Amino acid sequence: MLKLNYDKEEILKVIDKVVRKTMTMDLTWDWPCGVAYYGVCRAYKITGNKEYLDMLIKWTDEYIELGLPHWTVNTCAMGHMLITLYEETGDQKYWDIVMSKVDYIRNHALRFGDNVLQHTVSSANDFPEQAWADTLFMAVFFLLRVGSKLNDQDIIKDALNQYYWHIKYLQDPSTGFWYHGYDNVNKSNMSGFFWGRANAWAVYTMSQVKSLLKEWYLYPQCMDVECALRDQLASLKVVQTENGLWRTVINDEDSYEEVSASCGIAAAMINNNNPLHTKYVQKSLEGILKNISEDGRALNVSGGTAVMKDREGYCNIPKGWSQGWGQGLALTFLSDMLKEEV
């Protein structure tokens, strides 16, 4: 077990600031909001502050009334919040939308090879036969949550198959780091950079698998997840900066420190619960708290990032704006800090 030192009341105050800022951001039904509101749900679960839940319900009900968009891999990220709303209210309308997203992923989403999900951001064929680490959070982790809740073995096996192939395509066996994307047409990792937030999507979602599957050891592909997670965290700890953060290109000392990736990686360390990672999480807490403003903004969060063509593409992505994924991952990390306490 990790033995961490922190001021619980301080973290609760910071969580409250971040939640309230997040709920003023006018996010729309897409992946930035999906990640942001996943974080708000984590904050609600940890703190029990019903005001957070009420804000989510009000926003969601208004959006449903106005009309929802077509599903893509990225819009399926909103399903995380809907699971929580259904669990807390019992309102069937939320679960119906969850299951419509599951139907999209299982029966309509573009796939290639061994039924691997292609990353999609619109109704077009955006990135033909490309697997992105982002898909793990937006669709695969969501799918596993639903499969676990329903004890639906077909859904669970589909989700684990996604983990398996994303590991095979995206994790570099020699370093343990993850590439951002894989192009099945050209059989390559494209520009071949170890992007920070891609590593966060991978390591955080893999850190959730054991807790979702009670008999995880009966699923052979979970062994791949466990070993991939182990190797990735072992490598990531080595490239943590003196400020307790990780860089936007993980192994590039001249690239900037990036807070959303840092939050996702540190949260994964908490969930993996290896005592030897205590000092890295402790250091992350200090660095992340310094990057949350008085008005609840997660600072130094890189903008939306495609699989860029070169190093400059990643390093020149701006980091001066508030982003839904930064808010959500900050809330996830801070909530996970308290999960044994509150």
N, C-alpha and C positions, 0 to 999 in steps of 0.2 A: 504493500500500500504506500502511496505517496504521502510524505509528511510535509505539508506546506504551511507556511506562515503568512497570514493575511488578516486584515481587519474586515470582518464580515459586514459590519455596518457600512463601511466605506464602499465595499463592492455593491451592496444593495442600493446605495445612493447613486452610484455610477450606472448600474443597470437601469434604474428608474429614469435617469437623464437620457440614456440612449434610447430606451423604449419610447419616451415621449417625443424625442426628436424624430425618430423613425416614423412615427404615426402622423407627422406633419409633412411628410415628403412628397405627397401626391404620386405615389408609385402606382403603376398600372399592372394589369394581370399578366405578368411575365416573370422571367427568372429573377430579375433584381428584387422584385417584391416577394417572390417565393422564398428566396434565401433570407430576406429581411424578416418576413413574418414567421419563418421557421424559428429564427432567433427570438422573436417576441413570444412565440409559443413556449420555447425553452424557458424564457424568463418567467412566464406565467406559471409553468409547472414547478419551477424551483421556489418562487416567492409566494405563490398562492394569491397574488394580487389580482382580484377579479376585475379590476378596472382595465387591466391589459386585455383580458378576454372580451370584455364588453366593447372595447375599441375595435378589436378584430371583427366581432360579430356585426357591428354597425357598418364598418367599411365593406365587409363581404356581402351583406344583404343589399346594400345600395348598388354594388357592382352587379350582382345577380339580376337585379331589377333592370339595370341599364343594358345588360346583355354581355355574354362572355365571348371571348375570341375563339378561333379554331385552335385545336390542340397541336402542339409541336413538342419535341423533347423538352425544350426550354420552358414552355408554359406549364408542363406537368410538374414543375417545381412548386406550383401553388398547391398541389395536392398535400404537401406536408401540413400546411395550416388547416386544411379541410379535415384531415384526420383528427386533429386536436379539437376542432369545433364540434365535430360529430361526437367524439368521446365525451365532451363536457356538456353538451346540450341534448344529445339524442335526436337532434333534428335530422330527419331522413334526407332532406334536400342536400345537405352537405355530403352525405355518403353517396348519394346518387351521382354527384359530380366527381367524387373520388373514383367511383367505378367506371364512369365514362372515360376518365383519364386512363385507367387500367385497360379498358377495352381498346383505346387508341394505341397504347404501347404494345399490347399483346397481338392485336389483329390488323392494325393499319399503319403503324409507324414503319418507315423505311428500314430495311435490314440488309445485311450482306454476309457472305461467308457462312459461318455456323450460327446463323440467326443473331448476329451481332447488330445492335442498334446503331444506326447512322445518326450522327448528331445533326439535329435540325433546329433552325431558329425561325423558320417561316413555313408557309404551305408549299414553298418551292423545294426543289431538290438542291439544297444549298451547298452541300459539301459531299459530292458523290462518293460513297463507300469510305467515308472517313469516320474513325472512332476518336472521340475527344474525351479527356479525363472529366470534363464538365458534366458529361452524360451521367456519370456515376451519382452525382448529387441530385441532378434535376429529375432523373427518371428511375435509375436502378435502385438507389436507396429507398425511394418512395415505393417502388414495386415490392421490395423486400418487406417494408413496413406493412403493406396491405396483406401480402401473402402470409406473413407471420400472424397478423391479427385474425385472419380467416382460417389459419392452418390449412391453406390451399397449397398443396404440394406442387402443382403445376406452376403456379405463380412463383413460389419459392425457388424452384429449379430453374425457371427462366431468369430470375434475378441473379442467382449464383452463376449461371452460364455467362451472364454479362460481366460479372466480376472476373471470372476466369479468363475470358478473352481480352478484356481490357488490360489485365495484368500481362498477358502474353504479348499484346501489341505495344504496350506503353511503358512497362517497367524495364529499365536497363539493368540486366543481371550483374554487370560488373560494378555499378555504383549503387544500385538500389533506388536511384532517383527515377522519376517519371517524366517522360516526354509529354508534351501538350497534346499531340495528335498523331494519328497513324492513317496513312493513305493506302487503302487496300489495292487500288488500281495500280499504283506505282511501287507498292510493297516497300514503303519507306516511312520514316517519321518526319518527313518534310524537312523543315529547317533544322530539326534535331536539337532544340533547346529544352533545358529542364526549367520550365516556367514555374514560378513560385506557387501561384494559385492552383495550377494543375496538380501540383504535389499535395496541396491542401485538400482539394476535392477528393483525391485518391485516399490519402491517409485518414482523413476524418471519416469518410463513409465506410472504409474497411474496419475502422475501430468500433463501428456499430454492429457488426455482423453477429458476434458472439452473444451480445445482449438481446438481440432480436430472436435468435434461434436457441431454444432451451436445450435441444439435443444437437447442437451444432456439429459435434464430433461424428455424427452419423452421416453427414454430408461431405463426401470426399473433397469437393471443391472448396470447402471451408479451410482445408489444410493449406491450399494455395493462398487463400486470403490471409491466414495467420502468418505464413512464412513471408509473403510479400510485405505485410505490415511490419513485421519484425525487421526485415532488411532495410526497409525504407526509413524507419525511425532511427535505426542504428547509423545510417548515413546522414540523416537530417540533423541529428544532434551535433555532428562535427562542424557543420557550416552555420550554426547559429552565430549571430554577430555579438559583439560585446554589449550591444544595447538590448539583447534578449530577443532579437527579431530575425527574420529570414528575408532574403533578397528576392527581387522580382525575377532574376535569373539565379537560381539557387546556388550555383557553383561559380558565379562571377562576382568577384570582390569589388568590382567597379560599378556594378548595377545597384540601384537604390533599394533601401529597406522598404518592405511592403507589408502593411499591417493586416490586410485581410488574410493573406497567406499565413502570416505569423499566428493569427488567432486560430485558424483551422488546424495548423500543425500542433500548436500547443494544446488545443482541446483534444486532439487525438492522443497525445501523450498522457493526458489525464485519464482518458477512457481506457487506454491500454494498460494503465496501472502498473507499470514497471517501476519499482522503487528507485532504480538507478537513474530514472528520468526526472526525479524530484528537483534537482538543481536547475535543470533546463526549464521546467515549468515555472519555477520560482523566478528565474531570470526573465522569462517571458511576461510574467505578471507585471513586473516593474516597467518593462518596455512598453507594454500595451497600455497600461494606465496613463503613461506619459503622452500617449497618442490619442487620448479621448478629451475633447474640448469641454469647456464649462457648460456649453449648451448641448452636449450629448452627441457630438459628431465624431465618428471614427476618422482619424486623420491619416494622410499618406496611404490612401487606398487607390490602387491603380484602376484606371477606367476599363470599360469592356474591351476584351482582347481576343481577337481571332488568333489562329495559328499564324504567327507573323513570319515574314520571309527571312529575317535576319536579326542579329543581336540588336541593332539600332531600333528595329521595330518594337521589340519588347521594352527596351530601356527608355524609349521616348514616349511611351504611353503616359499621359498626364496622371498625376496623383494629387491634384489640388482640390478635388470636388468630393462632396458627400456621395456615397454610393450605397444602394440597398444591400449589396452583398457584404460591404464593409460593416454596416450596422448589424446585419444578421450574424455574421461570424464573430463579431465582438461580443454580442449578447450570448452566443453559444459558448464561447470560451469562459466568459464571466459566470454564466450559469453553471457550467460544469465545475468551475472552481468550488462552488458552494453545494454541489449535489450531495455530499456526505454530511453537510452541516445543517441545512435549512429544513 
